[in-house]
Every structure is written in structure tokens, then in C-alpha cells.
Amino acid sequence: MKKLLCLSSILIISAALAACGNHNSSAADRDHNASKHLNREPEQPKEDPVSDARIKLTFNHKEVLVRMYVNPASKDFLAQLPLTITFEDYIGKEKVSILQKRLSIDDVQAEDLSKKGDFAYYAPWGNVAIFYKGLEDATNDLIILGQIESGKENVENVDGDFTGRIEKVTK
């Protein structure tokens, strides 16, 4: 009788643990898959080709034009436009804004360093960033979406937070 009671207890505890594990597995799997995609070896050259797609960020009666790269994350970002988002300064080198909807990072090779003028997506936080200074510290979770063509000085010279509208530029 003691063996049956012990076996029943083990089965109940195992079932409860399995149920708890399944409840959290989707977030854990998603984090693992994101990390897996970001840390794999590149299959193609690192820099994405420049596309014909451009976006315009308008804020405080100023404009910034960005030429987008060809990659799935950039295409996913373009599909979300137009957007009105608030940017805040981060570490004196970039302006960041968390997107309401995360971008697809499948088949995108993350970059190690940013440079001044990069428009990027930081996958772990789900935010876009405009680099107005280069970032010397390496990160393997940064996906470059595009490069500023004009208006870098507008981002460099804005103090504090600002709200801007991002939209596609039509030819």
C-alpha cells in the first residue's frame, strides 16, 4: 500500500511540474530561438544591400531620411508604418524607442558594432535605435535596418525625449 501511495504521489507531482513547464515553455522557447538566430554563423556577407525603400522621421519641424537595407527585419518594420513613437536618449550615443510589435528576426545576421547614422533594431528589448555616435561596445543582438542619408545633425542636436512620426517615403 505504501508503494502505491508513493507511486501515486510521484505521478501527481510529475504531472504538476510538466504542466508548469509547458505553461512557460513558449516564452523560453521564443527567447532560445531568438538567441539561436542571433548567434549563428553568417551564411552571407554581413552587410545587407541597400534597398530603394526610404523612411522619413519627422519631429520638431525637422526631418531625418533613412535608406533601408534589404533584410526581413527591415521589411517587417516597413510593414508597420506609419508610426508615431517617442524616442529617448540612451547612454549619450543613441535615441531609442520600444516598438509595440516586435520585428521578425528570422534569417537576419546581427551586427557586432554600430556606427554613427545607423538605424537599428535591438532584438532583446524590441526597440529601434538611431545612433548619433558610434558604439564601441560590441553586442551581438543589434540588427541594422538602414543608414541615415540626411538629417543626422537633427538627431545629434535634439536634447531629451522627442516624439516623431515615421513613414515611408514615396518616390
C-alpha positions as CSV (number, residue, x, y, z in Angstrom):
1,M,0.0,0.0,0.0
2,K,2.9,2.4,0.8
3,K,4.4,1.7,-2.6
4,L,1.2,2.5,-4.4
5,L,0.7,5.7,-2.4
6,C,4.4,6.7,-3.1
7,L,4.0,6.0,-6.8
8,S,0.7,8.0,-7.0
9,S,2.4,11.0,-5.3
10,I,5.3,10.9,-7.7
11,L,2.9,10.7,-10.7
12,I,0.9,13.7,-9.4
13,I,4.0,15.8,-8.7
14,S,5.4,14.9,-12.2
15,A,2.2,15.9,-13.9
16,A,2.1,19.2,-12.0
17,L,5.7,20.0,-12.9
18,A,5.1,19.1,-16.5
19,A,2.0,21.4,-16.6
20,C,4.1,24.3,-15.1
21,G,6.9,23.7,-17.6
22,N,4.5,23.7,-20.6
23,H,2.9,27.0,-19.3
24,N,6.3,28.8,-19.5
25,S,7.8,27.0,-22.4
26,S,6.6,29.3,-25.2
27,A,8.4,32.3,-23.7
28,A,11.5,30.2,-23.0
29,D,11.4,28.7,-26.5
30,R,11.0,32.1,-28.1
31,D,13.9,33.5,-26.1
32,H,16.0,30.5,-27.0
33,N,15.1,30.7,-30.7
34,A,15.8,34.4,-30.8
35,S,19.2,33.8,-29.2
36,K,19.8,30.9,-31.6
37,H,19.1,33.0,-34.7
38,L,21.2,35.9,-33.4
39,N,24.3,33.9,-32.6
40,R,24.7,31.6,-35.6
41,E,27.4,32.0,-38.1
42,P,26.8,34.2,-41.1
43,E,25.8,32.4,-44.3
44,Q,26.2,35.5,-46.5
45,P,28.3,38.7,-46.3
46,K,27.4,40.7,-43.1
47,E,26.3,44.0,-44.7
48,D,22.8,43.9,-46.2
49,P,22.4,45.5,-49.6
50,V,20.8,48.9,-49.6
51,S,17.2,48.9,-50.9
52,D,15.2,51.6,-52.7
53,A,13.0,51.9,-49.7
54,R,13.4,55.1,-47.6
55,I,11.7,56.3,-44.4
56,K,11.3,59.8,-43.1
57,L,11.3,60.6,-39.4
58,T,9.6,64.0,-38.7
59,F,9.9,65.7,-35.3
60,N,10.1,69.3,-34.0
61,H,9.7,70.6,-37.6
62,K,12.8,68.6,-38.6
63,E,13.4,65.6,-40.8
64,V,15.7,62.6,-40.9
65,L,15.8,60.4,-44.1
66,V,16.9,56.8,-43.8
67,R,17.7,54.4,-46.7
68,M,16.6,50.9,-45.6
69,Y,18.6,47.7,-46.0
70,V,17.2,44.6,-47.6
71,N,16.5,42.1,-44.8
72,P,13.4,40.5,-43.2
73,A,13.6,42.8,-40.1
74,S,13.6,45.9,-42.3
75,K,10.7,44.6,-44.3
76,D,8.8,43.9,-41.2
77,F,9.5,47.4,-39.9
78,L,8.3,49.0,-43.1
79,A,5.1,46.9,-42.9
80,Q,4.3,48.6,-39.5
81,L,4.5,52.2,-40.9
82,P,3.3,54.8,-40.4
83,L,4.2,55.0,-36.7
84,T,4.2,57.8,-34.1
85,I,6.7,56.9,-31.4
86,T,8.6,58.6,-28.6
87,F,12.4,58.4,-28.6
88,E,14.6,58.9,-25.6
89,D,18.3,59.3,-25.2
90,Y,20.3,56.3,-24.2
91,I,23.8,56.5,-22.9
92,G,24.5,59.7,-24.8
93,K,25.0,57.8,-28.1
94,E,21.6,56.8,-29.4
95,K,17.9,57.6,-29.4
96,V,15.7,54.6,-28.7
97,S,12.1,53.7,-28.8
98,I,10.4,50.4,-27.9
99,L,8.1,49.1,-30.7
100,Q,4.6,47.9,-29.8
101,K,5.1,44.9,-32.1
102,R,8.5,43.1,-32.3
103,L,10.2,42.6,-35.6
104,S,10.8,39.3,-37.3
105,I,14.5,38.4,-36.9
106,D,14.4,35.1,-38.8
107,D,17.3,34.7,-41.2
108,V,18.9,38.1,-40.2
109,Q,22.5,38.3,-39.2
110,A,23.1,40.6,-36.2
111,E,25.9,43.1,-36.3
112,D,28.7,43.5,-33.7
113,L,29.1,47.3,-33.8
114,S,27.0,50.2,-34.7
115,K,28.3,53.3,-36.4
116,K,27.1,56.9,-36.5
117,G,24.0,57.2,-38.6
118,D,22.8,53.6,-38.2
119,F,19.1,52.9,-37.8
120,A,18.9,49.6,-35.9
121,Y,16.8,47.1,-34.0
122,Y,17.9,45.7,-30.7
123,A,16.1,42.3,-30.6
124,P,16.3,41.6,-26.8
125,W,14.4,44.8,-25.9
126,G,12.3,45.1,-29.1
127,N,13.4,48.7,-29.7
128,V,14.6,50.7,-32.6
129,A,17.6,53.0,-32.3
130,I,19.1,55.9,-34.1
131,F,22.9,56.1,-33.5
132,Y,24.1,59.6,-33.4
133,K,27.5,58.5,-32.1
134,G,29.3,55.2,-32.8
135,L,29.1,52.5,-30.1
136,E,32.4,50.9,-29.2
137,D,31.0,48.2,-27.0
138,A,30.2,45.1,-29.0
139,T,26.7,43.5,-28.9
140,N,25.6,40.5,-31.0
141,D,21.9,41.4,-30.8
142,L,21.9,44.5,-33.0
143,I,20.3,44.3,-36.4
144,I,21.0,47.3,-38.7
145,L,17.8,48.2,-40.6
146,G,19.2,51.1,-42.5
147,Q,21.5,54.1,-42.7
148,I,20.7,57.8,-42.3
149,E,21.0,59.7,-45.7
150,S,20.3,63.1,-44.4
151,G,19.4,64.9,-41.1
152,K,22.0,63.2,-38.8
153,E,22.6,66.7,-37.2
154,N,18.9,66.9,-36.3
155,V,19.2,63.8,-34.1
156,E,22.5,64.9,-32.7
157,N,21.2,68.3,-31.7
158,V,17.9,67.3,-30.0
159,D,18.0,67.3,-26.2
160,G,15.9,64.9,-24.2
161,D,12.9,62.9,-25.4
162,F,11.0,63.7,-28.5
163,T,8.0,62.3,-30.3
164,G,8.2,61.7,-34.1
165,R,6.3,60.3,-37.0
166,I,8.0,57.6,-39.2
167,E,6.5,57.0,-42.6
168,K,7.6,55.6,-45.9
169,V,8.9,58.0,-48.5
170,T,7.2,57.6,-51.8
171,K,9.2,58.3,-55.0
